[in-house]
Amino acid sequence: MRKFCSAVFAIAVVFSAIAQQITVKSVGLVDERVLDSGFYPRFSKDGGLLFFTAENYQGLKAYDFSSQKVRVLSEDKGAGYGFFQGADSTKVFYNKTEFVDQRKKNSLCSYNLATKTSEQLTKAVRGASLLKSASTAIKADLGAIVYIDNQQIVYEKGTKKTILSPNGKQSSYLWPVISPNGKKIAYVVAAKGAFICDLDGKNVVSLGYLHAPQWINNRWIVGMDDRDDGQEVLSSEIVAVTVDGLVRQNLTETSDKKEMYPSVSPAGNKIVFNSNEGGLYMMDVVVK
């Protein structure tokens, strides 16, 4: 019995050590002097800018960490939904939503961060996915990309396009994102939770309940554990999970705030997120 208890204790100690591999050093507002409200924050590729939008995705703005100033990239409806940077980080591609003859149409636009100019790249059409409507040249410039079309995952690299349904074609997929090493895809299946699969849709691993997943590195994923009653968000915490789904760690544990939509800096040492009320927060972390 004593040997058994010692073994159990040893296992518990090891698991505890593994479970605390992410240390939260500090959490605070990004810059309350100039940032009144923002949602769905995302770091730029070089980590120098923080993109954000409104709760209804209208407009797109960028906060410069160096100058501590905010730049308006677009005031268009839908601009904050699914935007992305080009490979050289100079251009930001975004959606423009407008109503033509009482019909909702979308077009692909770009904003040049260097020249501070915008350009409409495609004609306004109905039901166009931002990445689906991008030209072959733009997609080639981006390298490997992943997006949702007809509720399924689409993986494109060069001229090769693959439709993935790792949990079955009857499933509805959300939030696909490619790992830093380009070998895995994290995604969410509606009403089932988050998963990871290979680029061919095989070797599916369950991460449990997690929304809006983002890669911290090739070993850890961060997302939000949000709960609602069908009308409003009741609670939401920022949670990290290992890629094997075995270790789950809360990075926030608050009863008075609802932390949502995390985004990870290129160095993997900072995580930004918004509160349900629109506060933009940044967390400094150490990943062991």
N, C-alpha and C positions, 0 to 999 in steps of 0.2 A: 504493500500500500504506500509506503514511504517513497519507494522508487517511482511509483505511478504519479504521486502528487508532485514529485520533483520534476518529472517529465512534463506534466501539465503546466507547471509554473514556468519552466524553461520556454515552452512553446508560447505562453502568454507574453513573456518578456520579449521574445523575438518578434512576435506579431505587433506588439506595442511600438517597438523600435521602427519597424517597417511602416506602420501606420502614421508615424509622425515625421515623414520624410520631407514635408513641406512646412516651413516655418513662416508665419506671417509676422513681419517686423513692424509694420505700421499700416493704418488705414485712415484716409482722410479725403476731404473734398479736393478735387483737382485744382481749382482756382475760383473761389467763391466771389472774387472781386469782379471778374469779367464773364463768368459762366453762370447765368441765371438758371437755365434749364436745358437739359439735353437728354436724348435717348439713343439707344443702340450704338454706343461708342465703339470705335475701332482704331487701333494704332495704324499709322502709315508704315510702309515697308521698312523705312529707316528708323522708325520710332520717334521722329522729330515732330510729327503732327498727330493730333487726335481728332479724327472725323466723328461727327455726330449729327443728329437730325432731330425733328420734332416727333412727338408720340405718334402722329398720323403719317409720318415719313415725308412731310412737306419740307422742302428745302434741304440743303446740305452745307454744313459749315466745317471749318478746320481750326482747331486751337493749336497755336505754335508754342511749344514748350520753351523755346529759346527767347522769343520776343514777348511771350505771354499776351499775345493778341489773337483775336478771332477774325478769320476771313470767311466771307460768304462766297461759297462756290456756286450755289444755285438757290433760287427761291421757288423752283418748279415743284408742282405736286408729284409725289412719288420719287423724288430725287434721292431720298435717303434709303430707299429699299433696294438692296442687292448691288450697291455700287462697288466698284473694284478699281484698283490701280493697274496701270500697264507695267510691263516688265522693267522698264527703266525708271519707274516711279514718277515720271514727269507728268503724265496725264492721269486724270481720274475719270472713269467712265460711269455714267449714271443714267437713270431712267427719267423721262419726262412724260407725265400723264396729262392728257388734255381731252376735252369732250368736243367732238366734231359731229355736227348734226345729231346731238344728244346721244352719241355713241362714244364710249370710253376707248381711247387709243393711246398707244405708247410708242415712244421713239427713243433711240439711243443717242446720248449726247456725251461730250467730253469737256473737261476743264483742264487747261494747261497751267500747272502750278508755277511754271517759270515766267510765262508771258501774261498770266492772269486773264486769259481769254477763253471763251466757251464756243462750242461748235456743235450743231446738230448733225449727226452722222447718218441717220436713217430716216425714212419717211415714217409718219405716224401710222401704225397699223393696229388692229385689234388683237388682244391676247398675246402679245409678243413677250417672251421671256428675254431678260436683258442679255444674258450670255448667248441664248439661242439666236438672237437677232444680230449679234456681233458678226462682222465680216470675217472671212477666213484669215485675212492679214492680221486683224486684231487678235484673234484666237491663237494664231501661230506665235505672235509676240508674247502672249501670256504663258506659253508652254502648256503644261497639263492643267486642265480645268475640270470642275465638277459642278453640276447644277441640277435642278429639278425640272422635268418636263412631263406633263401628263401624270404627275404624282409619282414618277419613277426617277431613279438616279441616272444621270447621263455623265459619262466620263469621256473626255476628249483630249487627245494628244496628237498634235500634227493633223494629219488627215484621217486619223482613226477615231471613230466614234462608237462607243459601247454603251448600250442601255443595260443597267444593272437593276436586278430585283432580288437582292440577297435573301430577303425574308418572304419572297413570293410576290407574284404580280398583283395579288389582291390587296397588298399592303400599300399604305399611303406614306411616302417618304418626305422627310424634312431636314433642313440644316446640314447638308453634306459638306464635308471639309477634308482636304487631303493632308496627310501627316507631313511634318517637315522633311523627312527623308523621301517623300513621294511614293511610299510603298503601301500605305493603308488609307482607308477612308472611314471617317467617323460620321455617323448619321443618326437620325431619329426616325422611328416608326411610330406613327400616330397611335396613341392608346396602348403602346407596348413598351416604350422606353428607348434608350440609346444603345447603339451597337457599333462594332468595328468589323470591317471586312477587308480582304485583299482587293487589288485593283480589278480582279476578274469577278468579284462578288462572292468569292469562296472564303472558307475559314471564318465564319461569323462568330463573334464573341459578344456576349451581352454585358452591358455596363450598368444595367438596372435603370431606375427612373432618373432621367437627366435630360434637360432641354437646352437648346442652343449650344452644343458642344464646341469647344475650341481646343486646339493642341497647345499644351505648355511646352512639351518636348516630345520625343518619340516614345516616352514611357508613361507620361501623364496627360490626362485630358481634364479640362475644367468646364463646368456648365452650371446651370441653375436648377435647383430642386424647388420648383414653384407649384403651389397648390391653389386651386380656385373652386368656386361653387357654380361655375358656369356663367357667372356674370361679372365677378370681380376677383382679383387676386387676394387670397387670404394670407398666404405666407410665401416667402421665397428666400432661399439661401444660396450662396456660392459654394459649390462642392467640387472637389477634385477626385478623380478615379484613375487607378492604374489601368493600363491597356489590357490586362488580363481580367479586369473586373473584380479582382479579389480584395483590393484595398480601396476604401472609400473614406475621404476625409473632408469634414466641414471646414471651410476657410472663413465663413462667417456664421455666427449664431446669435441673432438679434431678434427680439420680440417686438421692437418698435419700428423696424425698417424692413423693407422688402427689396433685397438686392437681386438685380436681374441683368441678363445679357452681358456676360463677361467677355473681355477681349485681352489677349496676351501680347506683351511687347516682344519685338524680335529677339531680344536677349533672354526672354523667359523669366525675367526678374520682377516684372510689374504686371498687374492685372487691373484693368479698369472695368467699371460697371456702372449702371445707373440704378437709382432707387425708383420705386414705383411712382414717386412724386416728381421725378426728373432731376434729382441731384446726381452730379457726375463725381464718382469716387475713384481713387486709385489706391491699390494695395501693393506694398513692397513685400516680396516673398523671397525666400531662399529655398531652392529645390536641391535636396541632397542626393 
